[in-house]
Amino acid sequence: MADSESPQVVVGLGNPGPQYAGNRHNIGFLVADELAARVGGRFKAHKSGAEVLEGRLGGERVVLVKPRSFMNVSGGPVAGAVRFFKAPLDRLAVIHDELDLPFGTVRLKLGGGENGHNGLRSITKSLGSKEYHRVRFGIGRPPGRQDPADFVLRDFSSTERKELALEIDRCADAVEALVGQGLVAAQNSFHAT
């Protein structure tokens, strides 16, 4: 993703409001907050319908974005931010929870399907394209017959919370690698672990 005039737009997905703050579905917000700490700034309301923070990350100009809408309709604010900052889609990365990866696993890719993730579905529809980077944070599968929709809206378990800060930090490292070194280098570093 490196080497262009336009900034790189990094979106953390989640649901607004304190009742959702610790949910598995909010991992994108949690990683975005860690990235904001690294940039050294605060999110501010933006006319795109998101909270944004401009700064530098991995030696590159970056705009961190947290949509103020609910996850399932996050496409509008994401598309608005991409248009406002004139970022081509190959300079967009979306951080989201992934049921099909074990807890804490981080995987990066460009394009692909939404895999039943309504936030990604909304973004793809609003952008008219699937060709944007995804930073997938594994949350694992729900136990037993629990509905995945309920599982993602539950807080991380006490066992997961013991490792969560470390895993968020590692995911933020993967985003920094993606921004500063590009997809292949980031995949080589983080898919091995």
C-alpha angles and dihedrals in degrees: 000000000000131000113044139114095239121074123253111249114216115189124195112200124217144115122275122242137059094266089068099039097105097036122124087236088063097062090110090059091047093052091044089054090053090050090049089055089052092048089048101231146096131252115251131194112265132195090244089075094256141096109250139189124188120204145107127294128172088000091300134108107255139179114207113207134194112180114228090211126086116276096256092059099036093117095085096056092042093050089045092054092046090052094044094052092039092232119164114231093252086065093056122095124183120200113207146155118266123203094193095062126072116255112288096011111136121204129174128202144156117238126335134128130315095242092215093307107141094199091057090044090055092047093048091049093048093046095041089225143077092206100109131104121266125202103199119201113197117233096168129228124303115262119257114334097334112145110252089224089060093042095056090050093054124091120256112273121258089254091051092046090060089063099029100095091050092047092047089051091051092048089051088052089054091052090050090051091049092050096043104032106021135246101295095050091046091049091049091053101041106030091062091063 
